[in-house]
């Protein structure tokens, strides 16, 4: 009988959707309807509009098994983004695999802030901006797409992540302006003594002992190296603050995403290593202090 109890093929796309939503709901999966819709789009290879137009069409013959498999993966708790291989970020579709963190909406605010401040600092120039721990490449690719004169360098300790980031850069036509380097945080740039204008990062920031408390969807599926930032969660920021002065010059802009309750401490770390004109903390849409921005107006 299987988990779903789907005996026969749903008659229409609509019926497939309705059955799938209630199946996922009965398995205690959150946002059942929206997950069912995304999986159906993936199965049929259409976007939201395409799905809407096919609503009354017969469910395609021969797709029953694939449909059943998609639903069972979701029912087991796998993030829908790893099933479909896709997450939208900053209005762009990004490929995601289990080698990378699924980009989060709050990170879009970091890109927005860095783009806004960067345009002010270098109105006509071509700044060199590093995205440290690029993962899927979300930050670098979105920034490059927004700012056609910017050059980006993406680093990651994971070769598998860099491969995903490269494909995302190519997909969005910015591969020629993003360099990819394998290595730990800023180390590849220190080794090559690259003069960076800006450094952006959304590093892993979960404390090791908080990992068991994360939702199973995150804990069991997303890469632990992208989540855990050492014992305290602050380790990556500590090391970044240590590494920044080893660059040939202190970048004029540093923008970090941080975990809840970490912003003040991270701002203080940055305050100790350079004289900034502005050291700002930006809240996310939930009101959590989420981003730390350090700005020096002159080179
Ligand atoms: N920079 C990537 C993102 O913001 C990956 C972050 C991470 O894996 N910690 O989505």
Boltz pocket constraint, residues with backbone or C-beta under 6 A from the ligand:
constraints:
  - pocket:
      binder: B
      contacts: [[A, 100], [A, 101], [A, 102], [A, 103], [A, 104], [A, 107], [A, 132], [A, 133], [A, 134], [A, 135], [A, 136], [A, 137], [A, 138], [A, 139], [A, 201], [A, 202], [A, 203], [A, 204], [A, 205], [A, 225], [A, 226], [A, 227]]
      max_distance: 6.0
